[in-house]
Amino acid sequence: MSILIVSDIHGAVGPAEFLARTVAERKPDLVLLLGDLLYHGPRNKLPGTYDAPETAKILSALPGPVASIRGNCDAEVDQLLLPWTFAENSYLDIDGQIFMAIHGHQLPHIGGAWKLSDNLNIIHGHTHLPVAENANGRHVWNPGSLGIPKGGFPPSFGWYDQGRFEVISQEGELIMSATLNA
């Protein structure tokens, strides 16, 4: 199973166009969008190519299947512009291991109030910082952000295929990786 994982586009047209090209080139089995797709949020500067309606048009044309998680900047009105409904979270069977896909603002290690099992595998966004961790049998993955990257990281996305999760820059450079069974 191959999965293209993206978070935090924040209404930026250029990153949405990049996503559409990447989906066409890589042809993943699933596109997983981890939230904050159209609105830039009150704490972020506007991305250089901010245009929420155009971004929605580009995202709406992505070939399926697409799974979309609600981010803390996603509003109900955003769903009027997109052909799918946001889930608050989703559980995915990825090659025999269960992952919870979530935006991330709810996670306790980020300051959220959700209480989660210590051994739950998680795929999240929200921080705009890439993560590829495997510790104590638990996997925590974050693709970083295509729209407003932080921490000195370049715009990035996640790619899962054949037991390996990679965070890849928009320029095609491997930033970090983790093996599913490690």
C-alpha positions in Angstrom: 0.0 0.0 0.0 1.3 3.4 -0.9 0.1 6.6 0.9 0.8 10.2 0.1 0.5 12.2 3.3 0.1 16.0 3.4 -0.7 18.5 6.1 -1.0 22.2 6.5 -1.4 23.6 3.0 -3.3 26.7 4.5 -4.8 27.8 1.3 -1.6 28.2 -0.7 -2.1 27.5 -4.4 1.5 26.6 -5.2 1.6 23.7 -2.7 -1.8 22.5 -3.8 -0.6 22.4 -7.4 2.5 20.6 -6.3 0.3 18.1 -4.5 -1.8 17.5 -7.6 1.4 16.9 -9.7 2.8 14.6 -7.1 -0.4 12.5 -6.9 -0.3 12.3 -10.8 3.3 11.2 -10.8 3.4 8.8 -7.8 -0.2 7.4 -8.1 -0.7 6.5 -4.5 -3.3 4.0 -3.3 -4.5 6.7 -0.8 -4.1 10.5 -0.4 -4.2 11.3 3.3 -4.9 15.0 4.1 -4.2 15.9 7.7 -6.0 19.2 7.9 -5.6 22.9 7.7 -6.2 22.9 4.0 -7.8 26.2 3.1 -7.5 28.8 5.9 -4.1 30.2 6.9 -5.1 30.6 10.6 -4.9 33.6 12.8 -1.3 33.0 14.0 0.2 32.4 10.6 1.2 34.9 8.0 -0.6 34.5 4.7 1.3 32.1 2.4 2.6 33.9 -0.7 0.1 32.2 -3.0 -2.9 32.3 -0.7 -6.2 31.8 -2.5 -8.6 29.4 -0.6 -11.2 29.0 -3.4 -8.5 28.2 -6.0 -6.8 25.8 -3.6 -10.2 24.1 -3.0 -10.7 23.7 -6.7 -7.3 22.0 -7.1 -7.8 19.7 -4.1 -11.3 18.8 -5.3 -9.8 17.5 -8.6 -7.5 15.1 -6.8 -8.1 11.5 -8.0 -9.4 9.2 -5.2 -9.3 7.8 -2.8 -8.8 10.8 -0.5 -9.2 10.7 3.2 -9.4 14.1 4.9 -8.9 15.0 8.6 -10.2 18.2 10.1 -7.5 20.6 11.3 -7.8 23.3 13.9 -8.1 25.9 11.1 -10.7 24.0 9.1 -14.2 25.4 9.4 -17.5 23.8 8.4 -17.8 26.4 5.6 -14.6 24.9 4.1 -16.5 21.7 3.5 -18.8 23.5 1.2 -15.8 24.0 -1.2 -14.6 20.4 -1.0 -16.2 17.2 -2.3 -15.6 15.3 1.0 -16.4 15.6 4.6 -13.6 16.1 7.2 -13.2 13.4 9.8 -12.1 14.3 13.3 -9.7 11.3 13.1 -9.4 8.1 11.3 -8.0 4.6 12.0 -6.0 3.1 9.2 -4.6 -0.4 8.8 -1.2 0.2 7.3 0.3 -3.2 6.4 -1.0 -4.8 9.5 -0.4 -2.0 12.0 -3.2 0.3 13.2 -2.5 4.0 13.0 -4.7 6.9 14.2 -4.6 9.8 11.7 -5.3 13.1 13.4 -4.5 16.7 12.8 -2.5 16.9 16.0 -3.7 19.9 18.1 -5.5 17.4 20.3 -2.4 15.4 21.2 -1.1 15.6 24.8 2.6 16.1 23.8 1.5 19.2 21.8 -0.6 20.6 24.6 -4.0 19.0 23.7 -6.3 17.3 26.2 -6.8 14.0 24.5 -5.7 11.0 26.5 -4.2 8.3 24.3 -2.8 4.9 24.8 1.0 5.0 25.0 1.4 2.3 22.3 -0.9 3.9 19.8 0.7 4.6 16.4 -0.1 8.1 15.2 0.1 10.1 11.9 -0.4 13.8 12.5 0.2 17.3 11.2 -0.4 20.6 13.0 3.2 21.4 14.2 4.5 22.1 10.6 7.6 20.1 11.7 8.4 16.7 10.2 8.7 13.6 12.4 9.6 10.0 11.7 9.9 8.3 15.0 9.8 4.7 16.1 10.2 4.3 19.8 9.2 1.5 22.1 7.1 -0.1 19.4 5.2 3.1 18.7 5.3 5.0 15.4 4.8 8.7 15.3 4.8 10.3 11.8 4.3 13.9 10.7 4.9 15.0 7.0 5.7 18.6 8.0 3.9 21.3 6.0 3.7 22.1 2.3 2.1 25.5 2.9 3.9 27.1 5.9 6.9 25.0 7.0 8.5 25.9 10.3 11.7 25.1 12.2 13.9 25.8 9.2 12.5 22.8 7.3 11.6 23.1 3.7 8.0 22.5 2.4 7.5 18.7 2.7 5.2 15.8 2.4 5.1 12.2 3.6 5.3 9.1 1.5 4.6 5.6 2.8 5.4 2.5 0.7 6.6 -1.0 1.3 7.1 -0.6 5.1 8.9 2.7 4.9 7.7 6.2 5.8 9.7 9.1 4.3 9.4 12.8 4.7 10.4 14.3 1.4 11.0 18.0 0.6 9.2 19.7 -2.3 12.5 19.6 -4.1 12.7 15.8 -3.8 15.3 15.5 -1.0 14.8 12.9 1.7 14.5 14.8 5.1 14.0 11.8 7.4 12.6 8.3 7.3 11.4 5.4 9.5 10.8 1.8 8.9 7.3 0.4 9.9 8.6 -2.6 11.8 11.5 -0.9 13.5 
